[in-house]
Amino acid sequence: DPGQMILSLLFGAVYPSARADTLFAELSGNRYENYMLTVLASENAGIDYAAIAAELDQTPGCWCVPYQNRLVCLSGCDRSGSPLEYRQTVQAILRDMVRKYDLSGGISRPFSDLAALRDYYIQALETLKTIFILQRGPRLASYDDFLMLRLFDGLRDTVAVDDFALPDIQILQSYDAQHNTELCRTML
């Protein structure tokens, strides 16, 4: 079962089967490259993820599995095709699914190493969570679409904005702190 193989790659569970071995050989062989992982979900109850997976499985080089109220899709470009054109085609199909079923979807960055599949699942999941937090669904977005947001979110936790002030302003801030004044604030 391709879905079980994807879950095995993602979560480290072992699902021995001839079909899983065949899929892994097909995926890790020289036939496919430039993978991307997509996680689709909806805030609405009652979504039939198995039916959506069956529909998306009709796309060449695309394997989907329902997992915990979401749909995990792995897609890879056949080496005979153009990776960019394939990604654009898959994204167009995913956009149609997002609209048709009122879903939102997060897409990982492209990758070639299936051993890192879990890292790309986390990217897709973080992107999906960002879409829900921003309340911008139904929407399909890639991990790279929110890079600046992640950068500023990381800065918020590690760097004080005051550290970027000019030295003269820092002296004034220090004076304000020592003398309980608001000279710096009145300058702004």
N, C-alpha and C positions, 0 to 999 in steps of 0.2 A: 504494500500500500504506500503510494508516494507521500500521502499526508503523514503517516506514521514515521516515515524516513525523515521528513522535514522536522517533525517534533523531536525525533531522536537527535538530529544534528543540533537543534536549538537547545534542548534541555538535558542532554546527556543520558536520556533513558535508552535502553537497548530494546530494539524491536527487530529481532532476527526473522527474516523471511527472504525467500528467493527474490520476491518483487522489490523489496527494499535494497537488496544487494545489487539488483539490476539497475535500479534508479541511481544509486550511489555511483556505480560504475559509469553510467551515462552522464551524470552530472560532473564527476571528477575527471572524466576522460577528456579527450580533446574535442569533443563535439560542441560543447557550450562554453561561453565566456561572458564576461561583463554582466554579471548577475545584478539583480536589485531585489530587495525584499520590501514588500508592502504589507502594512497592517491596516485592515479596513474595519470600521466599527460604526455603530449608531447609538445615539442616546435614546432612541426609541426601542421599546420592547417588541418582541415578536418577529424579529428579522430571521429569515430562514437562511442562515449562513451556508448550510450544506447545499442548498439549491444554487446559491450564488457561486459557490466553489465549483459545482458541476458546470455551470455556465462558463466560468473563467478557465476551467481546465480544457476547454475547446481551443483555447489560444495556444498555438505551437510554442513550446518552450516555457510554459507557465504551469505551475503546480500549486494547488491551494489546499488548505486544510482549516476547518473551523476549530477554534481553540479559545476557550473562556470568553464567550460572548464577543468574539471578534473573528476575523478571517485573516489568516497568514498566507501570503502569496509569494512564492519564489519564482522569479522569471530569469531566463538566461538566453542570450543571443546565440543562435547557431553560428558557428564559425564561418559559414558560407555567406552570411549576411552582414550588413552594416550595423554595428552596435548602436550608433546614434539613431538610425532609422527604426531599429527594433524597439529601443527605449521609448521613442516618440509614439510608435504604434501601440505598445502596451499601455503607456500613460493615457492615450486617447480612449482605449477600451476601458481602463479603470475610471476615467472621468465619466464615461457613459454609465458605468455601474453606480458610481457615486450619486449621479443625478437620478437614475432609475429607482434606486432602492433607498434614497435619502441617507447615504452613508458619508463618513469622512474617512480620509485615508492618509497615512504617513508613509513616505517612501524613503528608504535608506539611500546613502550614496552608492554609486556603482562599485562592485568589488569582484575580485576573481578568486579569492581563497575561501573555499567552503568551510574550512576549519574556523574561520572568523565569523560564521553565520550569526552566532549569538550576539556579537557586537553590533552587527547591522540590524538585527531585530530590535535591539535597544534603541538604535537611532530612529528606526521607523516608529517605534512606540512613543519615544519622546516627542517626535513630530506630531503624532496623533494627539497626544496629551496637550501639546501647545495649541493645536487647533481648537480643542474643546475649551481650554482655559480662555482663549481669546474670543470664544463663541463665534467662530467664523465658519461654522459648518452649514450645510454639507460642503466639504471642500477636500481637494486633493492637493497635498503639498509635499515637497521634498525636504529632506534634512537641511540642505543648503539654503532653502528659503528663509530659515530662521537663524542662520549663523550669527548675525549681528545681535539678535535678541539674546542668544546664549552668551555672547561675549559680554554684553552689558550686564546680564544677570550675574555672571561670574565676577565682574568687577564690583558690583554692588556688595558682594559678600567679602571681598578681599581688600578693597582700596577705599579709603575715605576721600570724598570729593575735595576736602580741604587740602589734601596733599598736592593738588594740581594748582593751587593758588600761587600767584607771584610772591617772591620773597618779601616784598614790601607789605603786601596784604597779610602775609603770615605774621609779620611783626605786629601789625595792627590788631590781628586776631588775638595774639598772645597778650597784648596790652589790655584788650577788652576783657579777656578771661581773668587777668590779675586784678583789674580795677573795677570789675563789674559794670562796665560801660558797653555801649553799643555803637561805637564810632564806625566800625566796619559796616554795620548794617545801615547806618544813616548815609554812608557814601553810595550805597547801591540804590 
